[in-house]
Amino acid sequence: MKRFRSRVLTAAWLRIAALAALPFMAVSSVVAGAAAAEGRELRIICFGAHPDDCELQAAGVAAMWAAKGHKVKFVSVTNGDIGHWRDAGGPLALRRKAEVEAAAKILGITTEVLDVHDGELLPTLENRHALTRLIREWKADIVMGPRPNDYHPDHRYTGVLVQDAAYMVTVPFFCPEVPPLKDNPVFLYYPDSFQKPNPFQPDIAVSIDAVMEKKLDALGVIVSQFAEGGANGSADLLPADPEKQKQRHQQVRDGFARRNQSIADRFRAKLGDWYGKDRASKVKYAEAFEICEYGRRPDKAELSKLFPFFGE
Ligand SMILES: [Zn+2]
């Protein structure tokens, strides 16, 4: 489902778990950084609840990684089959899959949509297995997902499922048919605006100015959700008149530009940590992420290798 309203939240559990997680994190603390230094490609897998969530949150950094030859995969955990005011079921699921495939082509990444009904995702053992397998099969260095306090149940349970996989990806006899990851990936959260029990606190903020047009192009092909308004839209939003359609597409594009501008403004101080105050003040569009306490905890040096964008 589309998510313009920002809600926040989070992080209490994040902090609490830091100490508990240390033993197994220490095992591989420099692996991804070393991999980047060795010139090995980075492998990133991003989870969203619906076919549009990853694109909204991470299309900018995805395009930047892809341009450098790194491998990015977006996974929608549900098929989005109730995410429209007029259409539903199989035909809508197929349409939404085609939309994110078109977006992935623009971004230069891979995409997959799991066949779970929209609005019905649960944190089951079966789904824990599914996400664990996907992370292992992708051999991920970085895993992204929503925080688990989101207003939408599918977003919430996607967050829980990603958390549930964060340790299990390393455990050999959990899903033994897929080899475990020797090195625990870095798990990151997307931003939101929920305040309870605690707000999103960015650890990294990235300028996406260089790829903003590409991100807007990618979001622009997700017509069912944005131009047509998704579950809460109406026929009025995208009328038959070609001129009005053009205006509507531009309105959607402008709205997303403002959305990523507001992320840059909101996390300007964090941009300053990474770019220096002067350069940060000039960043127009940004994406930001918070480190989950359950995966490996990278230091700043490793993060700058995982996000090899700051020297540009
Ligand atoms: Zn959604």
Residues whose N, C-alpha, C, O or C-beta is under 5 A from the ligand:
A	BS01	ZN	M1 K2 A49 H50 D53
